[in-house]
Amino acid sequence: MLEKKVETFNMNRVIDEFDEMTRNADQVQTQTLKEILHKNKSAIYLQNFGINGGNNTTEDPEEDFKALVPLVTDSELEPYIKRMVDGDTSPILTGHPVPAISLSSGTSQGRPKFVPFTDELMENTLQLFRTAFAFRNREFPIDDNGRALQFIFSSKQYISTGGVPVGTATTNVYRNPNFKAGMRSIQSLCCSPDEVIFSPDVHQALYCHLLSGILFRDQVQYVFAPFAHGLVHAFRTFEQVWEEIVTDVKHGVVSNRITVPSVRTAMSKLLTPNPELAETIRSKCMSLSNWYGLIPALFPNAKYVYGIMTGSMEPYVKKLRHYAGELPLVSHDYGSSEGWIAANVTPRLSPEEATFAVIPNLGYFEFLPVSETEEGEQRPVGLTDVKIGQEYEVVITNYAGLYRYRLGDVVKIIGFYNKTPQLKFICRRNLILSINIDKNTERDLQLSVESAAKRLSEEKIEVIDFSSHVDLSTEPGHYVIFWEISGETNEDVLQDCCNCLDRGFIDAGYMSSRKCKTIGALELRVLEKGTFKKVQEHFLGLGSSAGQFKMPRCVKPSNAKVLQILCENVVSRFFSTAFE
């Protein structure tokens, strides 16, 4: 799908342009807001608040904008976006009708969000890719004739009742007519044919991505998936199917598991009998110890492994590092279904240390200070007014009709690149575990699981994946943690893990509630192997993209089907004795 690099890309020029923009980040922000308001000056939403396309009479249009337009969340914009989905072509949020609507993954809330997708967002995507690639290629230069093994999947767009194309954010990018042309200068040729990327069957597509990578193994320069979860899933799958792939390579005939005609035809064109390559792959796989260093063993010229590895993807980094061996793990850039925000301009930093420099012209950015006490109304500050060490919630205004939109992400300011802040993603702001005065976020859950997993690792067992639930059917209510683990161990070990999970939540409200028994003992439920794969299948069935999938870290009662899948696959249960 991604065509060969052409000579138009100039790494040094792209870096110089980014340097110039970030040196003038404050002026760029002012100009960006003016452009957004001018392009959308006919938007009913803005006019309702007295915004006149950036032509208000005050001398400070930024303050004018912030005084008149309120901070909002997705729920407040949902009625406006629904009108657009239903075919209302009047200028509701944007000056012109939007060409498509993006769907968020839907794993956080149990349902996907609708987000406008415009040509400007597509241009922003390509600009961010160019910027990040320039900094990445400076550190890890790739060969002109190299290829990239990319685990990318484009699910189908559908047409809404109002006639608007709707698809996941990644699908809208991959299917955009400007994508292939825009990526030529900044990427290597993808190993897989277009037919694989656009396959209606993601399982067949994944198998063919792996097979394509093997066929071009000496040319693969780097390995990519949008999320670390996707990379880990791909190579866990390889462990199961590698012998079948070797057979395909040896005989030059694609496996009978590939039944989609277009995919089968495309892969058959790539395959010719190659017993020598087949034996090489067989020898490499047989020589590995517990699959450590699988990626460099398969792809000897790969320079790095690339994907989002922060936030909810952090739990997969350990396993990914196992597969990558000594290869660097490079964190993909920072953004969301609502749009891109910041680029990784320091690609040599580990995923645990990764920071992202905000690109000042991708939108107009504000930062809402996160108070420990949550007392009093905090006022957002501008892009260049943030303080190092402070945590903020990101507020975005973009070209696609989101105005002073609270993203829900908490970031920490680590430093500055010229005048633009360098961010570290901390967590989603919304509480996921709370019964009374306790307040625990996704990050708190992750830290608790990491702590307990250390006890499990002493037995040479790992946590494959996890989720949680607040069970209010008991009195008092209690936390339930779902674990899928890689092997069997005795009950004493799992009881220790359960206690460790309970002690791992160090929120003062939780600890005091546990001690006085207003929150019940934490429950660990160990799941049958393959349970979280069933959860993923459920979301894919609802239209989520395989490349965009994120495991829900807390399953709310409204997400009844996922809760049912988890509860029906429990093989053992343990209750904490940590506070007895």
C-alpha positions as CSV (number, residue, x, y, z in Angstrom):
1,M,0.0,0.0,0.0
2,L,2.8,2.5,0.9
3,E,4.8,3.1,-2.2
4,K,8.6,3.5,-2.5
5,K,10.3,6.6,-1.2
6,V,10.9,9.4,-3.7
7,E,13.5,12.1,-3.6
8,T,11.1,14.9,-2.5
9,F,11.7,14.2,1.1
10,N,14.3,16.4,2.7
11,M,15.0,15.4,6.3
12,N,17.0,18.5,7.2
13,R,14.5,20.8,5.7
14,V,11.6,19.2,7.7
15,I,13.6,19.5,10.9
16,D,14.6,23.1,10.2
17,E,10.9,24.0,9.5
18,F,9.9,22.3,12.8
19,D,12.7,24.2,14.6
20,E,11.5,27.5,13.1
21,M,7.8,26.8,14.0
22,T,8.6,25.9,17.6
23,R,10.8,28.9,18.1
24,N,7.7,31.0,17.4
25,A,5.2,28.7,19.0
26,D,3.2,31.5,20.6
27,Q,2.7,33.4,17.3
28,V,1.9,30.1,15.5
29,Q,-0.8,29.3,18.0
30,T,-2.4,32.8,17.6
31,Q,-2.3,32.4,13.8
32,T,-3.7,28.8,13.9
33,L,-6.7,29.9,16.0
34,K,-7.4,32.8,13.6
35,E,-7.3,30.3,10.7
36,I,-9.6,27.8,12.4
37,L,-12.1,30.5,13.2
38,H,-11.9,32.1,9.8
39,K,-12.4,28.7,8.0
40,N,-15.4,27.9,10.2
41,K,-16.8,31.4,10.5
42,S,-20.2,30.2,9.2
43,A,-20.4,27.4,11.8
44,I,-23.7,27.7,13.7
45,Y,-22.0,26.5,16.9
46,L,-19.5,29.4,16.9
47,Q,-22.1,32.0,15.9
48,N,-24.3,30.9,18.8
49,F,-21.5,32.0,21.2
50,G,-21.0,35.3,19.4
51,I,-17.8,34.3,17.5
52,N,-17.6,36.1,14.2
53,G,-14.9,34.2,12.3
54,G,-12.1,35.7,14.2
55,N,-13.2,39.2,13.3
56,N,-14.4,40.2,16.7
57,T,-13.4,43.8,17.6
58,T,-11.3,43.2,20.7
59,E,-7.5,43.4,20.3
60,D,-7.0,39.9,21.8
61,P,-8.9,37.3,19.7
62,E,-7.6,34.5,21.9
63,E,-9.0,36.0,25.1
64,D,-12.2,36.8,23.1
65,F,-12.5,33.2,22.1
66,K,-11.8,31.8,25.6
67,A,-14.3,34.3,27.1
68,L,-17.1,33.4,24.8
69,V,-16.7,29.7,24.0
70,P,-17.0,27.2,26.9
71,L,-15.0,24.1,27.7
72,V,-16.8,21.0,26.5
73,T,-16.6,17.2,26.6
74,D,-17.7,14.7,24.0
75,S,-21.1,14.3,25.5
76,E,-21.9,18.0,25.0
77,L,-20.8,17.9,21.3
78,E,-22.5,14.6,20.6
79,P,-25.9,16.1,19.6
80,Y,-24.2,18.4,17.0
81,I,-22.1,15.6,15.5
82,K,-25.2,13.3,15.4
83,R,-26.9,15.9,13.2
84,M,-23.9,15.7,10.8
85,V,-24.0,11.9,10.8
86,D,-27.8,12.0,10.1
87,G,-27.1,14.1,6.9
88,D,-27.7,17.7,8.0
89,T,-25.4,19.6,5.6
90,S,-25.9,23.0,7.3
91,P,-22.7,24.5,8.8
92,I,-23.1,23.0,12.2
93,L,-19.6,22.7,13.6
94,T,-17.6,23.4,10.5
95,G,-17.9,25.9,7.6
96,H,-18.3,23.1,5.1
97,P,-19.8,19.6,5.3
98,V,-17.3,17.0,6.6
99,P,-16.2,14.3,4.1
100,A,-16.2,11.6,6.7
101,I,-16.8,10.7,10.4
102,S,-14.3,8.8,12.5
103,L,-15.2,6.3,15.1
104,S,-13.1,6.0,18.3
105,S,-12.2,2.5,19.4
106,G,-15.1,2.4,21.9
107,T,-13.2,0.3,24.4
108,S,-13.2,2.8,27.1
109,Q,-16.9,3.6,27.4
110,G,-18.3,0.5,25.7
111,R,-19.4,2.5,22.7
112,P,-17.5,4.4,20.0
113,K,-17.6,8.1,19.8
114,F,-18.3,9.9,16.5
115,V,-15.6,12.5,15.6
116,P,-15.6,14.7,12.4
117,F,-12.8,13.9,10.0
118,T,-11.8,16.6,7.5
119,D,-9.1,17.2,4.8
120,E,-7.3,19.5,7.2
121,L,-7.0,16.6,9.7
122,M,-5.6,14.4,6.9
123,E,-3.0,17.1,6.2
124,N,-2.2,17.3,9.9
125,T,-1.7,13.5,9.9
126,L,0.8,13.7,7.0
127,Q,2.6,16.7,8.5
128,L,3.1,14.8,11.8
129,F,4.2,11.7,10.0
130,R,6.8,13.7,8.0
131,T,8.1,15.5,11.2
132,A,8.4,12.3,13.2
133,F,10.0,10.4,10.3
134,A,12.6,13.1,9.9
135,F,13.7,12.9,13.5
136,R,13.5,9.1,13.5
137,N,15.4,8.7,10.2
138,R,18.2,11.0,11.5
139,E,18.8,8.6,14.4
140,F,18.0,5.3,12.5
141,P,18.6,5.9,8.8
142,I,16.8,3.3,6.6
143,D,18.0,2.1,3.2
144,D,16.4,3.6,0.1
145,N,15.4,0.1,-1.1
146,G,14.2,-1.0,2.2
147,R,10.7,-2.1,3.2
148,A,8.6,-1.8,6.3
149,L,6.7,-4.7,7.9
150,Q,3.5,-2.9,8.9
151,F,0.6,-4.6,10.7
152,I,-2.0,-2.2,9.5
153,F,-5.7,-3.1,8.9
154,S,-8.3,-1.0,7.2
155,S,-11.8,-2.0,8.2
156,K,-14.8,-1.1,6.0
157,Q,-16.3,2.3,5.9
158,Y,-20.1,2.4,6.0
159,I,-22.5,5.1,4.8
160,S,-24.6,6.5,7.6
161,T,-28.4,7.0,7.2
162,G,-27.5,10.6,6.3
163,G,-25.1,9.6,3.5
164,V,-21.8,10.3,5.4
165,P,-18.9,7.8,5.2
166,V,-18.2,6.5,8.7
167,G,-15.1,4.5,9.7
168,T,-12.4,4.2,12.3
169,A,-9.8,7.0,12.4
170,T,-7.1,4.7,10.9
171,T,-9.5,3.5,8.2
172,N,-10.3,7.1,7.2
173,V,-6.6,7.8,6.9
174,Y,-5.7,4.7,4.9
175,R,-8.7,5.1,2.5
176,N,-8.1,8.8,2.0
177,P,-7.0,9.5,-1.6
178,N,-4.1,11.6,-0.4
179,F,-2.6,8.9,1.9
180,K,-0.6,7.0,-0.6
181,A,0.8,10.1,-2.4
182,G,1.5,11.8,0.9
183,M,3.4,8.9,2.4
184,R,5.6,8.1,-0.6
185,S,8.4,10.5,0.5
186,I,8.5,9.4,4.1
187,Q,8.1,5.6,4.2
188,S,9.6,2.5,2.8
189,L,7.5,0.2,0.6
190,C,5.1,-1.9,2.7
191,C,5.8,-5.6,2.5
192,S,2.1,-6.5,2.2
193,P,-0.1,-6.0,-0.9
194,D,-3.0,-3.6,-0.7
195,E,-5.4,-6.5,-0.8
196,V,-4.0,-7.7,2.6
197,I,-4.4,-4.3,4.2
198,F,-8.0,-4.0,3.0
199,S,-8.9,-7.6,3.7
200,P,-12.4,-8.1,5.3
201,D,-10.9,-10.9,7.4
202,V,-8.4,-9.5,9.9
203,H,-7.1,-13.0,10.9
204,Q,-6.2,-13.8,7.3
205,A,-4.7,-10.4,6.9
206,L,-2.5,-10.9,9.9
207,Y,-1.2,-14.2,8.6
208,C,-0.5,-12.6,5.3
209,H,1.3,-9.7,6.9
210,L,3.6,-12.2,8.7
211,L,4.1,-14.2,5.5
212,S,4.9,-11.1,3.4
213,G,7.4,-10.0,6.0
214,I,9.2,-13.3,5.8
215,L,9.3,-13.1,2.0
216,F,11.0,-9.7,2.2
217,R,12.9,-10.5,5.4
218,D,16.3,-9.1,4.2
219,Q,14.7,-5.8,3.1
220,V,12.7,-5.1,6.3
221,Q,14.1,-2.0,7.9
222,Y,11.6,-1.6,10.7
223,V,8.5,-3.3,12.1
224,F,5.4,-1.2,12.9
225,A,1.9,-1.5,14.3
226,P,-0.2,1.5,15.6
227,F,-0.3,0.0,19.1
228,A,2.1,-2.2,21.1
229,H,-0.8,-4.6,21.7
230,G,-0.9,-5.2,17.9
231,L,2.8,-6.0,17.7
232,V,2.6,-8.4,20.6
233,H,-0.5,-10.0,19.2
234,A,1.2,-10.4,15.8
235,F,4.2,-12.2,17.2
236,R,2.2,-14.3,19.6
237,T,0.3,-15.4,16.5
238,F,3.6,-16.1,14.7
239,E,4.5,-18.6,17.5
240,Q,1.3,-20.5,16.6
241,V,1.5,-20.4,12.8
242,W,5.2,-20.3,12.0
243,E,5.4,-23.9,10.8
244,E,2.5,-23.3,8.4
245,I,4.3,-20.2,7.1
246,V,7.5,-22.2,6.5
247,T,5.5,-24.7,4.5
248,D,4.0,-21.9,2.4
249,V,7.4,-20.6,1.7
250,K,8.9,-24.0,0.9
251,H,6.3,-25.0,-1.6
252,G,5.3,-21.6,-2.9
253,V,1.6,-22.2,-2.2
254,V,-0.4,-20.1,0.2
255,S,-2.1,-21.9,3.1
256,N,-5.7,-23.1,2.7
257,R,-6.6,-20.8,5.7
258,I,-6.5,-17.9,3.2
259,T,-10.0,-18.0,1.6
260,V,-10.6,-14.3,0.6
261,P,-10.1,-14.5,-3.2
262,S,-8.5,-11.1,-3.7
263,V,-6.0,-11.8,-0.8
264,R,-5.2,-15.3,-2.0
265,T,-4.6,-14.0,-5.6
266,A,-2.3,-11.2,-4.3
267,M,-0.3,-13.5,-2.0
268,S,0.0,-16.2,-4.7
269,K,1.7,-13.6,-7.0
270,L,4.4,-13.1,-4.3
271,L,5.1,-16.7,-3.6
272,T,7.4,-19.0,-5.5
273,P,9.0,-22.2,-4.0
274,N,11.9,-21.3,-1.8
275,P,13.2,-24.2,0.2
276,E,16.3,-22.3,1.2
277,L,14.4,-19.5,2.8
278,A,12.0,-22.0,4.5
279,E,14.9,-23.8,6.0
280,T,16.5,-20.5,7.2
281,I,13.3,-19.5,9.0
282,R,12.8,-23.0,10.5
283,S,16.4,-23.0,11.8
284,K,16.0,-19.5,13.3
285,C,12.8,-20.4,15.1
286,M,14.2,-23.7,16.4
287,S,17.3,-22.0,17.8
288,L,15.4,-19.3,19.9
289,S,15.0,-19.7,23.6
290,N,11.4,-18.9,24.5
291,W,11.2,-16.8,21.4
292,Y,13.6,-14.1,22.8
293,G,14.9,-11.9,20.0
294,L,12.4,-13.2,17.5
295,I,12.1,-10.0,15.5
296,P,15.8,-9.5,14.8
297,A,16.1,-13.2,14.1
298,L,13.4,-13.0,11.4
299,F,14.5,-9.6,10.1
300,P,18.3,-9.2,10.4
301,N,18.4,-5.7,8.9
302,A,15.6,-4.2,11.0
303,K,16.7,-0.9,12.7
304,Y,13.9,-0.6,15.3
305,V,10.3,-1.5,16.3
306,Y,7.7,1.3,16.2
307,G,4.3,1.8,17.7
308,I,2.4,3.5,20.5
309,M,3.9,2.2,23.7
310,T,2.8,4.7,26.3
311,G,-0.4,4.9,28.4
312,S,-2.6,1.8,28.1
313,M,0.0,0.2,25.9
314,E,2.7,0.2,28.6
315,P,1.7,-3.3,29.9
316,Y,2.7,-4.8,26.6
317,V,6.2,-3.3,26.4
318,K,7.9,-6.0,28.5
319,K,6.7,-8.7,26.1
320,L,7.5,-6.6,23.1
321,R,11.0,-6.0,24.4
322,H,11.3,-9.8,24.8
323,Y,10.5,-10.3,21.1
324,A,12.7,-7.3,20.0
325,G,15.8,-8.5,21.8
326,E,18.4,-5.7,21.4
327,L,16.4,-3.8,18.8
328,P,15.3,-0.3,20.0
329,L,11.7,0.3,20.8
330,V,10.6,3.6,19.4
331,S,7.3,5.2,20.7
332,H,4.9,6.4,18.1
333,D,3.6,9.9,18.3
334,Y,0.8,11.4,20.6
335,G,-2.7,11.8,19.4
336,S,-6.2,10.5,19.5
337,S,-9.2,9.9,17.3
338,E,-9.9,13.6,17.6
339,G,-6.5,14.5,16.0
340,W,-2.7,14.5,16.3
341,I,-1.0,16.7,18.9
342,A,2.7,16.0,19.3
343,A,5.6,14.2,17.6
344,N,8.4,12.0,19.1
345,V,11.5,14.1,18.3
346,T,13.7,12.2,20.7
347,P,13.3,8.6,19.3
348,R,16.2,7.1,21.1
349,L,14.4,7.5,24.5
350,S,12.9,4.2,25.8
351,P,9.1,3.9,25.9
352,E,9.2,4.5,29.6
353,E,11.0,7.8,29.1
354,A,9.3,8.9,25.9
355,T,8.2,12.5,25.5
356,F,6.4,14.2,22.7
357,A,6.8,17.8,21.3
358,V,3.6,19.6,20.5
359,I,3.4,20.7,16.9
360,P,2.0,24.2,17.3
361,N,0.0,24.5,14.0
362,L,-2.0,21.2,14.3
363,G,-4.6,23.0,16.4
364,Y,-5.0,25.5,19.2
365,F,-4.0,24.0,22.5
366,E,-4.9,24.8,26.1
367,F,-3.9,23.0,29.2
368,L,-6.2,22.6,32.2
369,P,-4.2,22.2,35.5
370,V,-4.9,19.0,37.3
371,S,-5.5,19.7,40.9
372,E,-4.7,17.1,43.5
373,T,-7.7,18.2,45.6
374,E,-10.0,19.0,42.6
375,E,-11.1,22.0,44.7
376,G,-12.1,25.2,42.8
377,E,-12.4,25.8,39.1
378,Q,-9.0,25.7,37.3
379,R,-8.4,28.1,34.4
380,P,-6.6,26.6,31.3
381,V,-3.3,28.1,30.3
382,G,-1.8,28.5,26.8
383,L,0.7,26.3,25.0
384,T,3.7,28.3,25.9
385,D,2.6,29.1,29.5
386,V,2.7,25.6,30.9
387,K,5.1,24.9,33.8
388,I,7.6,22.1,33.9
389,G,6.6,19.3,36.3
390,Q,2.9,20.3,36.3
391,E,0.2,17.9,35.1
392,Y,-2.6,19.1,32.8
393,E,-5.6,17.9,31.0
394,V,-5.3,18.6,27.2
395,V,-7.9,21.0,25.7
396,I,-8.0,21.1,21.9
397,T,-9.5,23.4,19.2
398,N,-9.1,22.0,15.7
399,Y,-10.1,22.5,12.1
400,A,-12.7,19.7,12.3
401,G,-15.2,21.5,14.5
402,L,-13.9,20.7,18.0
403,Y,-13.7,23.9,20.1
404,R,-12.2,24.0,23.6
405,Y,-12.7,20.2,23.7
406,R,-11.5,18.4,26.8
407,L,-9.6,15.4,25.5
408,G,-9.6,13.6,28.9
409,D,-5.9,12.9,28.7
410,V,-3.6,13.9,31.6
411,V,0.0,14.9,30.5
412,K,3.0,16.0,32.4
413,I,5.3,18.8,31.1
414,I,8.8,17.3,31.0
415,G,10.6,20.2,29.3
416,F,10.5,22.4,26.2
417,Y,11.7,22.0,22.6
418,N,12.4,25.7,21.9
419,K,9.1,27.2,23.0
420,T,6.8,24.2,22.5
421,P,6.3,21.9,25.5
422,Q,7.5,18.3,25.6
423,L,4.8,16.1,27.1
424,K,4.7,12.7,28.8
425,F,1.4,10.9,28.8
426,I,0.2,10.1,32.3
427,C,-3.3,8.6,32.1
428,R,-6.9,9.2,31.2
429,R,-8.4,11.6,33.6
430,N,-11.7,9.8,34.1
431,L,-11.9,7.6,37.2
432,I,-12.3,3.9,36.3
433,L,-12.4,2.4,39.8
434,S,-14.4,4.2,42.5
435,I,-17.0,3.0,45.1
436,N,-17.1,5.8,47.6
437,I,-14.2,8.2,48.5
438,D,-11.7,6.0,46.6
439,K,-10.3,7.5,43.3
440,N,-8.3,5.2,41.1
441,T,-7.4,5.8,37.4
442,E,-6.2,3.5,34.7
443,R,-2.7,4.3,35.7
444,D,-3.3,3.3,39.3
445,L,-4.7,0.0,38.1
446,Q,-1.7,-0.5,35.8
447,L,0.8,0.1,38.7
448,S,-1.1,-2.3,40.9
449,V,-1.0,-5.0,38.2
450,E,2.7,-4.4,37.5
451,S,3.5,-4.8,41.2
452,A,1.6,-8.1,41.5
453,A,3.0,-9.4,38.3
454,K,6.5,-9.4,39.8
455,R,5.4,-12.1,42.2
456,L,4.1,-14.1,39.2
457,S,7.3,-13.6,37.2
458,E,9.2,-15.4,40.0
459,E,7.3,-18.5,38.8
460,K,8.3,-17.8,35.2
461,I,4.7,-16.9,34.4
462,E,3.5,-13.6,32.9
463,V,0.2,-11.6,32.8
464,I,-1.0,-11.8,29.2
465,D,-3.7,-9.2,29.7
466,F,-6.0,-7.7,32.4
467,S,-9.1,-5.7,33.0
468,S,-11.2,-4.7,36.0
469,H,-14.8,-4.2,37.3
470,V,-16.5,-2.6,40.3
471,D,-18.8,-5.2,41.7
472,L,-21.7,-3.5,43.6
473,S,-23.8,-6.6,43.8
474,T,-22.1,-7.4,47.2
475,E,-22.3,-5.3,50.4
476,P,-19.9,-3.6,50.6
477,G,-18.9,-3.2,47.0
478,H,-15.4,-4.4,45.9
479,Y,-12.9,-4.3,43.0
480,V,-12.6,-7.3,40.7
481,I,-9.4,-7.8,38.7
482,F,-9.5,-10.1,35.7
483,W,-6.2,-11.8,34.7
484,E,-5.2,-14.0,31.9
485,I,-1.9,-15.6,32.6
486,S,0.6,-17.6,30.5
487,G,0.7,-20.8,32.6
488,E,-0.5,-22.6,35.7
489,T,0.8,-22.1,39.3
490,N,-0.3,-23.0,42.7
491,E,-3.1,-21.3,44.7
492,D,-0.7,-19.8,47.2
493,V,1.1,-17.8,44.5
494,L,-2.2,-16.5,43.1
495,Q,-3.4,-15.6,46.7
496,D,-0.1,-13.6,47.1
497,C,-0.8,-11.9,43.8
498,C,-4.3,-11.0,44.9
499,N,-3.1,-9.5,48.2
500,C,-0.4,-7.6,46.3
501,L,-3.0,-6.2,43.9
502,D,-5.1,-5.0,46.9
503,R,-2.1,-3.3,48.5
504,G,-1.0,-1.9,45.2
505,F,-3.9,0.7,45.2
506,I,-2.2,3.4,47.4
507,D,-5.0,6.0,47.0
508,A,-5.7,7.2,50.6
509,G,-9.4,7.0,50.1
510,Y,-9.2,3.3,49.0
511,M,-6.8,2.3,51.8
512,S,-8.9,3.9,54.5
513,S,-12.1,2.4,53.1
514,R,-10.5,-1.0,53.0
515,K,-9.3,-0.7,56.6
516,C,-12.7,0.3,57.9
517,K,-14.4,-2.3,55.6
518,T,-16.6,0.2,53.6
519,I,-14.9,-1.4,50.6
520,G,-14.8,-5.2,50.4
521,A,-11.8,-7.4,49.8
522,L,-10.4,-7.2,46.3
523,E,-11.2,-10.2,44.1
524,L,-8.8,-11.7,41.6
525,R,-10.5,-13.8,38.9
526,V,-8.1,-15.9,36.7
527,L,-9.5,-16.4,33.2
528,E,-9.2,-19.3,30.7
529,K,-6.6,-18.8,28.1
530,G,-7.9,-17.0,25.0
531,T,-10.6,-15.0,26.9
532,F,-9.2,-11.6,26.0
533,K,-9.0,-12.7,22.4
534,K,-12.8,-13.3,22.6
535,V,-13.2,-9.7,24.0
536,Q,-11.2,-8.4,21.0
537,E,-13.4,-10.4,18.6
538,H,-16.4,-8.9,20.2
539,F,-15.2,-5.3,19.5
540,L,-14.1,-6.2,16.0
541,G,-17.6,-7.5,15.4
542,L,-18.9,-4.1,16.4
543,G,-16.7,-2.4,13.7
544,S,-13.5,-1.6,15.6
545,S,-10.3,-1.7,13.6
546,A,-7.9,-4.4,14.5
547,G,-5.1,-1.8,14.4
548,Q,-7.0,0.6,16.6
549,F,-8.1,-1.8,19.3
550,K,-7.4,-1.1,22.9
551,M,-8.3,-3.5,25.7
552,P,-10.9,-1.9,28.1
553,R,-9.2,-1.6,31.4
554,C,-12.5,-1.2,33.3
555,V,-15.7,-2.9,32.3
556,K,-18.7,-1.0,33.3
557,P,-22.2,-2.6,33.9
558,S,-23.3,-0.9,30.6
559,N,-20.8,-3.0,28.8
560,A,-22.8,-6.2,29.5
561,K,-21.5,-8.4,26.7
562,V,-17.9,-7.9,27.6
563,L,-18.6,-8.5,31.3
564,Q,-20.5,-11.7,30.3
565,I,-17.5,-12.9,28.3
566,L,-15.1,-12.3,31.2
567,C,-17.4,-13.9,33.9
568,E,-18.2,-17.0,31.8
569,N,-14.5,-17.8,31.4
570,V,-13.3,-17.6,35.0
571,V,-11.3,-20.7,36.1
572,S,-10.4,-19.6,39.7
573,R,-11.2,-16.8,42.2
574,F,-9.3,-15.4,45.1
575,F,-10.2,-12.8,47.7
576,S,-7.6,-10.5,49.3
577,T,-6.6,-11.0,52.9
578,A,-4.3,-8.0,52.8
579,F,-6.3,-5.9,55.2
580,E,-7.4,-8.6,57.7
